Amino acid sequence: MSLVSMPFVDSGVDTALHVVAAVILFGSIAAAAFGFWRIHELPIQKAHKSEHHQLGLITALTWIGFIWHWVWVVAVIIAFVDGEQALRHIRDIWKEKETPEPTKPQPAASHASGAEAVIMTEEEAENA
Protein backbone atom coordinates (compact mmCIF):
# COMPACT_ATOMS: atom_id res chain seq x y z
CA MET A 1 0.00 0.00 0.00
CA SER A 2 1.40 3.32 -1.00
CA LEU A 3 0.99 6.73 0.67
CA VAL A 4 -0.77 8.09 -2.42
CA SER A 5 -3.48 5.44 -2.60
CA MET A 6 -7.05 6.35 -1.66
CA PRO A 7 -8.93 4.09 0.73
CA PHE A 8 -12.35 2.68 -0.29
CA VAL A 9 -11.84 3.61 -3.99
CA ASP A 10 -13.31 1.14 -6.51
CA SER A 11 -14.90 -0.98 -3.82
CA GLY A 12 -18.37 -1.72 -2.53
CA VAL A 13 -17.73 0.52 0.45
CA ASP A 14 -17.15 3.45 -1.92
CA THR A 15 -20.59 3.00 -3.44
CA ALA A 16 -22.23 2.64 -0.04
CA LEU A 17 -20.60 5.86 1.21
CA HIS A 18 -21.84 7.71 -1.90
CA VAL A 19 -25.37 6.43 -1.30
CA VAL A 20 -25.26 7.49 2.36
CA ALA A 21 -23.94 10.92 1.39
CA ALA A 22 -26.67 11.32 -1.24
CA VAL A 23 -29.38 10.34 1.26
CA ILE A 24 -28.05 12.84 3.81
CA LEU A 25 -27.81 15.58 1.14
CA PHE A 26 -31.36 15.09 -0.14
CA GLY A 27 -32.69 14.64 3.39
CA SER A 28 -31.16 17.91 4.57
CA ILE A 29 -32.47 19.74 1.48
CA ALA A 30 -35.96 18.29 2.07
CA ALA A 31 -35.82 19.23 5.79
CA ALA A 32 -34.75 22.79 4.93
CA ALA A 33 -37.55 23.09 2.35
CA PHE A 34 -40.12 21.71 4.84
CA GLY A 35 -38.92 24.12 7.55
CA PHE A 36 -39.10 27.03 5.12
CA TRP A 37 -42.63 25.98 4.14
CA ARG A 38 -43.76 25.73 7.81
CA ILE A 39 -42.36 29.16 8.64
CA HIS A 40 -43.87 30.62 5.49
CA GLU A 41 -47.32 29.26 6.41
CA LEU A 42 -47.31 30.85 9.91
CA PRO A 43 -49.58 33.80 8.94
CA ILE A 44 -52.23 31.46 7.50
CA GLN A 45 -52.13 29.19 10.56
CA LYS A 46 -52.45 32.18 12.91
CA ALA A 47 -55.36 33.56 10.86
CA HIS A 48 -57.18 30.21 11.01
CA LYS A 49 -56.58 29.87 14.74
CA SER A 50 -57.85 33.36 15.59
CA GLU A 51 -60.64 33.22 12.96
CA HIS A 52 -59.32 36.38 11.33
CA HIS A 53 -61.73 38.34 9.12
CA GLN A 54 -59.09 38.83 6.41
CA LEU A 55 -58.18 35.17 5.90
CA GLY A 56 -58.35 35.40 2.09
CA LEU A 57 -56.09 38.45 2.02
CA ILE A 58 -53.56 36.82 4.33
CA THR A 59 -53.54 33.65 2.22
CA ALA A 60 -53.01 35.58 -1.01
CA LEU A 61 -50.24 37.70 0.50
CA THR A 62 -48.54 34.58 1.85
CA TRP A 63 -48.52 32.95 -1.59
CA ILE A 64 -47.30 36.14 -3.26
CA GLY A 65 -44.65 36.30 -0.54
CA PHE A 66 -42.89 33.31 -2.14
CA ILE A 67 -41.91 35.66 -4.97
CA TRP A 68 -41.71 39.04 -3.21
CA HIS A 69 -40.64 38.44 0.37
CA TRP A 70 -41.68 41.87 1.66
CA VAL A 71 -45.30 40.94 0.89
CA TRP A 72 -44.95 38.00 3.30
CA VAL A 73 -43.93 40.46 6.03
CA VAL A 74 -47.15 42.41 5.37
CA ALA A 75 -49.12 39.15 5.71
CA VAL A 76 -47.43 38.46 9.06
CA ILE A 77 -48.28 41.94 10.32
CA ILE A 78 -51.92 41.64 9.25
CA ALA A 79 -52.25 38.15 10.75
CA PHE A 80 -50.64 38.87 14.12
CA VAL A 81 -51.96 42.40 14.79
CA ASP A 82 -55.59 42.73 15.82
CA GLY A 83 -56.74 45.66 13.70
CA GLU A 84 -59.88 46.45 15.69
CA GLN A 85 -58.02 46.50 18.99
CA ALA A 86 -55.24 48.65 17.50
CA LEU A 87 -57.79 51.16 16.19
CA ARG A 88 -59.50 51.29 19.60
CA HIS A 89 -56.13 51.90 21.24
CA ILE A 90 -55.32 54.72 18.79
CA ARG A 91 -58.78 56.22 19.37
CA ASP A 92 -58.25 56.13 23.14
CA ILE A 93 -54.85 57.80 22.78
CA TRP A 94 -56.41 60.46 20.55
CA LYS A 95 -59.18 61.15 23.08
CA GLU A 96 -56.72 61.37 25.98
CA LYS A 97 -55.01 64.34 24.36
CA GLU A 98 -58.22 66.36 24.33
CA THR A 99 -58.33 68.47 27.47
CA PRO A 100 -61.75 69.40 28.85
CA GLU A 101 -62.63 73.07 28.99
CA PRO A 102 -62.42 74.60 32.45
CA THR A 103 -65.83 74.92 34.05
CA LYS A 104 -67.08 78.36 34.92
CA PRO A 105 -68.66 78.98 38.31
CA GLN A 106 -72.44 78.90 37.95
CA PRO A 107 -74.62 81.56 39.60
CA ALA A 108 -76.95 80.38 42.33
CA ALA A 109 -80.23 78.89 41.06
CA SER A 110 -82.32 80.95 43.50
CA HIS A 111 -81.55 84.19 41.56
CA ALA A 112 -82.38 82.72 38.14
CA SER A 113 -85.81 82.27 36.68
CA GLY A 114 -87.21 78.85 35.71
CA ALA A 115 -86.15 79.17 32.04
CA GLU A 116 -82.58 80.09 32.95
CA ALA A 117 -82.42 77.16 35.35
CA VAL A 118 -83.30 74.82 32.46
CA ILE A 119 -80.60 76.40 30.25
CA MET A 120 -78.00 76.03 32.97
CA THR A 121 -78.97 72.41 33.35
CA GLU A 122 -78.50 71.84 29.60
CA GLU A 123 -75.07 73.50 29.75
CA GLU A 124 -74.14 71.26 32.63
CA ALA A 125 -75.23 68.27 30.58
CA GLU A 126 -73.01 69.35 27.67
CA ASN A 127 -69.99 69.86 29.95
CA ALA A 128 -70.48 66.50 31.65
SULRASUL-V845775 format. One record per backbone hydrogen bond with DSSP energy under -0.5 kcal/mol. CO is the residue of the C=O (numbers start at 0). NH is the residue of the N-H. If there is no record, write none. Layout:
# SULRASUL-V845775
CO&NH ; CO&NH
This chain:
# SULRASUL-V845775
1&4 ; 5&8 ; 7&10 ; 10&14 ; 11&15 ; 12&16 ; 13&17 ; 14&18 ; 15&19 ; 16&20 ; 17&21 ; 18&22 ; 19&23 ; 20&24 ; 21&25 ; 22&26 ; 23&27 ; 24&28 ; 25&29 ; 26&30 ; 27&31 ; 28&32 ; 29&33 ; 30&34 ; 31&35 ; 32&36 ; 33&37 ; 34&38 ; 35&39 ; 36&40 ; 38&41 ; 40&44 ; 41&45 ; 42&46 ; 43&47 ; 44&48 ; 45&49 ; 46&51 ; 47&50 ; 51&54 ; 53&57 ; 54&58 ; 55&59 ; 56&60 ; 57&61 ; 58&62 ; 59&63 ; 60&64 ; 62&65 ; 63&66 ; 63&67 ; 66&68 ; 67&70 ; 67&71 ; 68&72 ; 69&73 ; 70&74 ; 71&75 ; 72&76 ; 73&77 ; 74&78 ; 75&79 ; 76&80 ; 79&81 ; 80&82 ; 81&85 ; 82&86 ; 83&87 ; 84&88 ; 85&89 ; 86&90 ; 87&91 ; 88&92 ; 89&93 ; 90&94 ; 91&95 ; 92&96 ; 93&97 ; 94&97 ; 107&110 ; 112&116 ; 113&117 ; 114&118 ; 115&119 ; 116&120 ; 117&121 ; 118&122 ; 119&123 ; 120&124 ; 121&125 ; 122&126 ; 123&127
